[in-house]
Amino acid sequence: MRMDLYHQTRFGLPERVIVMKRIRQAIFGALLSAAVVAPTIADDSTALLVASRGDVYAEANEARRALARGDAIAEEERIITGEKSFAVLQFVDGAKVTIRPNSVLDIKEYVYNGGEDNAATLSLVQGGLRIITGAVAKAEPENFKVETPVALMGVRGTEFAVVLCDDGTVCQQEGADY
């Protein structure tokens, strides 16, 4: 049976009008979802907390603050996750860092200006993390570093993970050279 675009629906509106309304609603919904989900990082921030569970804190200058989704993270802050907790940070260059439970991560340096002299140095003091690199590592991989108590790692690809043992040695690493 052939559907006529001008066929009247049970509400008295042409089928074409109903279809166009649904298309507009779908487009509007998609745009609204993108606006809500897309993180916006403030000019003076290095990263944004885009997801977390449990106890997640930032420390700087001996002051500690609890973090929630959407909070800005600055350079030289220490991120701490509690037991059964995690945090996902999105950095200004698009890099994403997932911090595992019972971890401590120092953001020593994170400079991204879209040009030259970009650099990132993260220091994993305790626990583990997984990184999907952003523009800094793609443009200048030698300028993206992860320090641990026993090793300094450079990027070998676009994604890598590091987990420290209780004694501070590297238990597990993938996708990184050290």
Backbone bond lengths (Angstrom), bond angles and torsions (degrees), N, CA, C in turn:
res aa  C-N    CA-C-N  psi(-1)  N-CA   C-N-CA  omega(-1)  CA-C   N-CA-C  phi
1 M - - - 1.440 - - 1.529 108.56 -
2 R 1.298 117.09 137.76 1.464 124.16 -177.29 1.519 109.95 -86.05
3 M 1.380 115.26 132.57 1.469 119.93 176.42 1.516 108.66 -92.58
4 D 1.274 117.50 124.09 1.453 122.55 177.18 1.528 107.89 -90.09
5 L 1.335 117.35 130.22 1.462 120.69 179.84 1.523 112.24 -62.41
6 Y 1.283 117.16 -20.21 1.462 120.16 -179.12 1.524 111.67 -101.74
7 H 1.321 116.32 11.15 1.457 122.62 178.84 1.526 108.96 -61.07
8 Q 1.304 117.98 134.84 1.456 122.46 -179.72 1.532 110.15 -78.99
9 T 1.310 116.72 133.78 1.450 121.09 175.93 1.512 109.21 -85.70
10 R 1.307 116.07 177.90 1.464 119.07 -179.50 1.525 111.79 -69.84
11 F 1.349 117.37 -13.02 1.469 120.24 177.36 1.521 112.00 -93.80
12 G 1.303 117.71 1.90 1.453 121.65 177.79 1.518 113.97 85.32
13 L 1.341 118.71 4.17 1.460 121.93 178.46 1.517 109.46 -100.57
14 P 1.328 117.16 146.30 1.463 118.75 176.04 1.526 110.52 -61.59
15 E 1.320 116.44 144.94 1.464 123.09 179.62 1.532 110.55 -53.57
16 R 1.302 117.55 -39.48 1.463 123.05 -178.10 1.526 110.68 -61.49
17 V 1.316 118.50 -37.24 1.465 122.01 179.12 1.528 109.76 -66.89
18 I 1.306 117.28 -41.94 1.459 121.78 178.89 1.530 110.05 -62.55
19 V 1.333 116.64 -45.48 1.461 121.40 -179.88 1.526 110.27 -61.98
20 M 1.314 118.18 -44.82 1.469 121.52 -179.79 1.533 111.20 -63.76
21 K 1.326 117.66 -38.67 1.467 120.42 177.30 1.520 110.67 -62.66
22 R 1.327 116.35 -42.47 1.460 119.83 179.92 1.526 111.41 -65.61
23 I 1.307 117.56 -38.37 1.463 121.22 177.93 1.529 109.81 -64.71
24 R 1.319 117.17 -45.06 1.469 120.66 178.16 1.525 111.44 -61.95
25 Q 1.332 117.14 -41.37 1.457 120.46 178.54 1.528 110.77 -63.56
26 A 1.329 117.12 -40.79 1.465 120.81 179.94 1.525 110.92 -65.35
27 I 1.330 117.32 -43.30 1.466 121.15 179.23 1.525 110.14 -65.14
28 F 1.321 117.36 -45.07 1.456 120.90 179.44 1.529 110.67 -61.86
29 G 1.321 116.62 -42.75 1.463 120.97 178.70 1.518 111.77 -62.21
30 A 1.342 116.87 -42.03 1.464 120.52 179.17 1.522 110.97 -64.94
31 L 1.321 117.53 -42.95 1.469 120.78 178.86 1.520 111.26 -65.29
32 L 1.310 117.29 -41.23 1.459 120.88 178.87 1.527 110.47 -64.88
33 S 1.318 117.47 -41.90 1.464 120.89 178.13 1.518 110.96 -62.37
34 A 1.327 117.21 -42.55 1.460 120.78 179.67 1.524 110.83 -63.41
35 A 1.318 116.93 -38.87 1.463 120.31 -179.90 1.526 111.17 -67.32
36 V 1.317 117.29 -36.29 1.461 120.87 -179.14 1.518 110.84 -74.77
37 V 1.333 117.56 -40.02 1.459 121.99 -175.05 1.523 112.17 -79.82
38 A 1.320 118.56 -36.34 1.458 121.39 -175.80 1.525 110.40 -66.41
39 P 1.322 117.54 120.81 1.460 119.52 -179.07 1.527 111.52 -74.16
40 T 1.309 114.53 146.68 1.448 120.82 175.07 1.517 107.38 -118.93
41 I 1.312 116.48 120.37 1.452 121.22 -176.47 1.518 108.55 -100.37
42 A 1.321 116.26 128.37 1.459 121.58 179.68 1.525 110.25 -64.66
43 D 1.318 116.04 155.61 1.460 121.97 -176.57 1.528 113.10 -58.13
44 D 1.320 118.16 -36.01 1.458 120.60 -177.25 1.520 113.03 -93.02
45 S 1.318 117.85 7.84 1.458 122.05 -179.01 1.513 111.12 -102.01
46 T 1.317 114.70 157.06 1.448 122.35 177.57 1.520 110.96 -98.87
47 A 1.341 115.37 -34.72 1.463 120.48 -175.79 1.519 109.63 -151.24
48 L 1.326 113.45 173.14 1.451 121.97 178.86 1.518 107.85 -133.73
49 L 1.324 117.38 137.19 1.460 120.89 174.79 1.526 107.36 -78.02
50 V 1.335 117.09 111.76 1.463 120.34 -176.02 1.526 112.60 -99.50
51 A 1.331 117.32 -17.86 1.464 120.49 176.46 1.521 108.23 -160.03
52 S 1.326 115.44 149.75 1.466 119.33 176.18 1.518 109.31 -163.71
53 R 1.312 113.53 164.02 1.463 120.94 172.61 1.518 106.82 -145.89
54 G 1.306 116.39 140.10 1.456 120.34 176.47 1.511 112.67 79.55
55 D 1.342 114.37 -150.00 1.464 121.36 -175.84 1.521 110.84 -89.75
56 V 1.334 115.81 115.10 1.461 121.90 178.36 1.530 107.09 -131.11
57 Y 1.347 115.48 128.20 1.457 120.90 -176.15 1.522 110.95 -130.23
58 A 1.325 114.85 157.36 1.459 122.13 170.25 1.525 106.86 -121.59
59 E 1.330 115.35 137.38 1.462 120.89 177.41 1.515 109.36 -123.43
60 A 1.322 115.33 138.81 1.465 122.25 173.98 1.519 107.27 -156.28
61 N 1.326 116.01 135.26 1.470 121.17 178.77 1.527 111.81 51.19
62 E 1.326 116.99 44.01 1.459 124.42 177.54 1.529 113.96 64.34
63 A 1.329 118.02 11.92 1.466 121.61 175.41 1.528 108.05 -106.82
64 R 1.321 116.22 135.56 1.465 121.73 -178.85 1.521 108.59 -116.21
65 R 1.341 115.40 137.67 1.464 120.29 175.99 1.523 108.95 -134.57
66 A 1.322 114.89 141.80 1.462 120.28 175.78 1.523 107.96 -74.57
67 L 1.329 115.79 140.05 1.462 120.67 -179.85 1.522 111.05 -104.37
68 A 1.313 115.22 146.13 1.461 122.54 175.29 1.522 107.84 -132.62
69 R 1.310 115.89 163.11 1.461 121.03 -179.92 1.535 110.08 -52.61
70 G 1.332 115.47 131.53 1.455 121.10 179.61 1.515 114.44 96.60
71 D 1.333 117.84 -9.44 1.462 120.63 -179.60 1.530 110.89 -73.41
72 A 1.319 115.34 143.22 1.465 122.30 178.98 1.523 109.79 -83.38
73 I 1.325 115.06 146.88 1.459 123.05 178.02 1.523 106.85 -120.41
74 A 1.319 116.99 134.64 1.464 121.42 -178.19 1.530 110.39 -104.96
75 E 1.320 114.13 160.81 1.456 120.67 172.96 1.535 107.97 -59.67
76 E 1.333 116.72 148.39 1.465 124.30 179.68 1.530 113.88 70.00
77 E 1.340 117.01 18.62 1.457 119.72 172.63 1.525 109.24 -97.34
78 R 1.310 115.33 153.64 1.465 122.69 176.09 1.526 107.13 -106.48
79 I 1.324 116.52 128.92 1.458 121.79 178.96 1.530 107.75 -104.92
80 I 1.324 115.88 130.25 1.458 122.15 -176.68 1.523 108.65 -125.54
81 T 1.336 116.18 129.98 1.460 120.61 174.94 1.529 108.60 -113.32
82 G 1.319 116.19 141.48 1.456 121.25 179.58 1.518 111.72 -87.56
83 E 1.323 114.25 -174.78 1.456 121.31 178.25 1.534 109.03 -63.41
84 K 1.297 117.12 138.10 1.474 124.01 -178.67 1.523 111.68 57.06
85 S 1.312 117.21 32.14 1.465 122.93 -179.56 1.523 109.48 -124.59
86 F 1.316 116.36 158.96 1.454 121.39 173.24 1.518 108.61 -152.62
87 A 1.324 115.76 165.04 1.465 121.49 176.90 1.514 108.99 -143.01
88 V 1.330 115.89 143.01 1.461 121.62 174.44 1.521 107.09 -119.31
89 L 1.342 115.14 119.36 1.462 121.27 179.26 1.520 109.35 -106.60
90 Q 1.323 116.60 137.38 1.468 120.61 171.70 1.515 107.19 -112.08
91 F 1.338 115.01 122.10 1.460 121.28 -176.68 1.524 111.26 -89.42
92 V 1.326 115.53 167.42 1.463 121.73 -174.54 1.526 113.62 -60.55
93 D 1.315 118.14 -24.38 1.460 121.08 -179.79 1.525 112.64 -93.90
94 G 1.330 116.84 5.07 1.457 120.86 179.16 1.518 114.18 97.10
95 A 1.329 118.54 -6.09 1.464 121.24 178.74 1.528 109.63 -65.74
96 K 1.337 115.55 145.69 1.462 120.86 175.63 1.519 108.93 -121.84
97 V 1.332 115.32 131.49 1.457 121.81 179.36 1.522 107.69 -122.09
98 T 1.321 115.24 122.69 1.460 121.19 175.05 1.526 107.23 -102.80
99 I 1.323 115.68 120.73 1.458 122.08 -178.02 1.529 108.01 -100.38
100 R 1.319 115.72 125.10 1.465 122.80 -176.19 1.527 111.73 -73.87
101 P 1.343 117.02 169.38 1.471 120.23 176.53 1.535 111.91 -59.83
102 N 1.323 115.46 151.61 1.473 122.89 178.50 1.521 112.43 53.57
103 S 1.310 116.47 46.28 1.468 121.20 -178.01 1.517 111.29 -120.03
104 V 1.329 114.04 156.53 1.458 121.85 174.88 1.518 107.13 -133.28
105 L 1.331 116.46 123.78 1.459 122.51 -178.75 1.518 109.12 -127.86
106 D 1.344 116.30 125.19 1.463 121.66 174.47 1.519 108.85 -98.22
107 I 1.331 115.91 129.55 1.470 120.56 174.45 1.523 105.55 -94.63
108 K 1.322 115.88 91.86 1.468 120.56 -175.42 1.516 111.70 -73.27
109 E 1.326 115.47 -43.03 1.470 119.88 -177.80 1.523 107.84 -153.03
110 Y 1.329 116.04 136.81 1.465 120.15 172.92 1.515 107.45 -153.32
111 V 1.312 114.70 98.80 1.462 121.18 -177.40 1.516 108.39 -120.11
112 Y 1.318 116.03 120.80 1.463 120.97 175.21 1.516 107.83 -139.27
113 N 1.335 114.55 117.48 1.459 119.56 179.39 1.523 112.40 -121.27
114 G 1.318 117.32 6.76 1.453 121.04 178.60 1.513 113.83 81.68
115 G 1.314 116.66 -7.47 1.467 120.77 -179.42 1.511 110.63 -118.75
116 E 1.320 115.12 -126.64 1.462 120.67 179.48 1.528 110.14 -95.33
117 D 1.326 115.52 174.27 1.462 122.79 176.57 1.530 113.39 63.89
118 N 1.323 117.15 31.21 1.457 120.87 173.69 1.524 107.91 -80.73
119 A 1.323 117.22 143.77 1.461 120.33 -179.55 1.521 109.86 -158.06
120 A 1.332 114.80 147.35 1.457 120.65 176.15 1.520 108.50 -142.30
121 T 1.331 115.65 130.20 1.458 121.38 174.15 1.518 107.33 -134.81
122 L 1.324 114.79 114.70 1.455 122.49 176.77 1.518 107.43 -111.70
123 S 1.318 117.09 141.18 1.455 121.07 -179.09 1.532 109.01 -120.48
124 L 1.333 115.49 112.71 1.459 120.84 177.44 1.526 107.98 -86.60
125 V 1.323 116.76 108.03 1.458 123.02 -177.09 1.531 110.72 -85.23
126 Q 1.322 115.58 -35.50 1.468 120.99 -176.09 1.520 108.21 -157.04
127 G 1.333 117.40 148.06 1.458 121.70 173.32 1.518 113.72 89.33
128 G 1.325 115.62 -137.37 1.457 119.39 -176.89 1.510 111.76 -155.23
129 L 1.322 114.12 166.34 1.461 120.52 178.57 1.523 110.46 -155.12
130 R 1.303 114.79 161.22 1.461 123.01 174.54 1.518 106.43 -129.27
131 I 1.327 116.34 134.01 1.458 121.00 -175.76 1.520 110.46 -124.73
132 I 1.315 115.46 132.68 1.459 122.26 166.40 1.516 104.16 -110.21
133 T 1.313 115.88 112.90 1.463 120.16 -170.96 1.521 112.08 -70.06
134 G 1.331 114.14 160.49 1.453 121.86 179.36 1.516 110.82 -116.25
135 A 1.312 115.10 -150.54 1.462 121.91 -174.13 1.523 113.57 -64.69
136 V 1.334 118.64 -33.13 1.472 120.44 -179.81 1.523 109.56 -60.20
137 A 1.318 117.22 -52.08 1.467 121.00 -177.49 1.525 112.38 -70.06
138 K 1.314 117.28 -30.75 1.466 119.52 179.62 1.525 110.99 -70.73
139 A 1.334 116.53 -41.34 1.466 120.86 -178.11 1.524 112.26 -80.19
140 E 1.331 116.73 -42.21 1.463 121.82 -175.99 1.532 109.62 -138.55
141 P 1.346 117.61 76.55 1.468 120.07 -175.47 1.526 113.69 -57.46
142 E 1.312 117.92 -29.70 1.467 120.48 179.98 1.529 112.11 -68.98
143 N 1.331 118.14 -14.90 1.459 122.12 -179.60 1.526 113.42 -96.39
144 F 1.338 117.31 3.56 1.466 121.44 177.55 1.524 107.66 -110.26
145 K 1.343 116.38 113.86 1.464 121.02 -174.02 1.525 111.08 -130.13
146 V 1.327 114.00 146.93 1.465 121.34 172.05 1.519 106.68 -124.32
147 E 1.325 115.56 120.41 1.460 121.64 178.66 1.522 109.50 -97.39
148 T 1.329 115.80 147.33 1.463 122.66 170.10 1.525 106.22 -131.76
149 P 1.318 118.75 172.33 1.469 119.43 178.69 1.534 113.57 -60.23
150 V 1.328 117.82 -22.38 1.465 120.09 -176.34 1.523 114.73 -119.97
151 A 1.319 118.50 -5.55 1.470 119.50 -175.62 1.517 111.42 -154.09
152 L 1.323 115.12 156.28 1.464 123.50 171.72 1.521 105.70 -117.63
153 M 1.329 117.10 121.59 1.460 120.99 -175.70 1.513 111.45 -108.32
154 G 1.324 114.40 141.68 1.452 121.24 173.19 1.512 109.11 -110.79
155 V 1.306 116.31 160.00 1.452 122.18 -176.33 1.522 110.57 -78.63
156 R 1.339 115.68 135.29 1.448 121.62 176.05 1.527 110.81 -111.53
157 G 1.301 117.42 -18.08 1.462 121.78 -178.19 1.509 109.92 -150.21
158 T 1.311 116.38 -154.02 1.460 119.69 -179.10 1.514 112.65 -101.42
159 E 1.341 116.99 -7.83 1.455 120.21 -179.06 1.522 109.13 -144.91
160 F 1.335 116.10 135.50 1.453 119.14 175.63 1.519 110.60 -156.66
161 A 1.340 114.55 163.53 1.467 121.44 -178.49 1.517 109.51 -135.76
162 V 1.329 115.83 150.16 1.460 122.63 177.95 1.524 107.84 -141.31
163 V 1.333 116.21 134.30 1.458 121.78 175.30 1.522 107.51 -130.97
164 L 1.341 116.18 130.85 1.463 121.57 178.61 1.523 110.26 -96.16
165 C 1.335 115.89 142.25 1.471 121.93 173.94 1.523 108.14 -77.87
166 D 1.334 115.80 171.94 1.463 120.30 178.96 1.523 112.97 -61.31
167 D 1.346 116.96 -28.96 1.464 119.70 -179.60 1.532 112.89 -86.10
168 G 1.343 117.71 4.80 1.457 121.54 177.28 1.510 114.81 90.73
169 T 1.335 117.82 -4.83 1.464 119.85 177.20 1.526 109.37 -81.31
170 V 1.323 116.74 161.45 1.453 121.89 179.83 1.523 109.00 -80.17
171 C 1.335 116.70 113.91 1.473 122.11 179.54 1.521 110.51 -79.78
172 Q 1.299 114.80 -41.41 1.456 119.79 -172.14 1.521 107.77 -147.27
173 Q 1.301 115.01 135.87 1.460 119.52 172.60 1.508 107.31 -150.72
174 E 1.314 115.79 144.84 1.449 120.38 175.25 1.522 108.77 -143.68
175 G 1.313 115.79 136.80 1.460 120.43 177.35 1.505 115.01 78.32
176 A 1.335 119.28 16.11 1.466 121.40 179.63 1.524 109.15 -134.36
177 D 1.324 115.77 148.95 1.457 121.88 174.06 1.513 108.58 -103.82
178 Y 1.324 117.22 139.41 1.471 120.29 174.21 1.488 111.00 -148.94
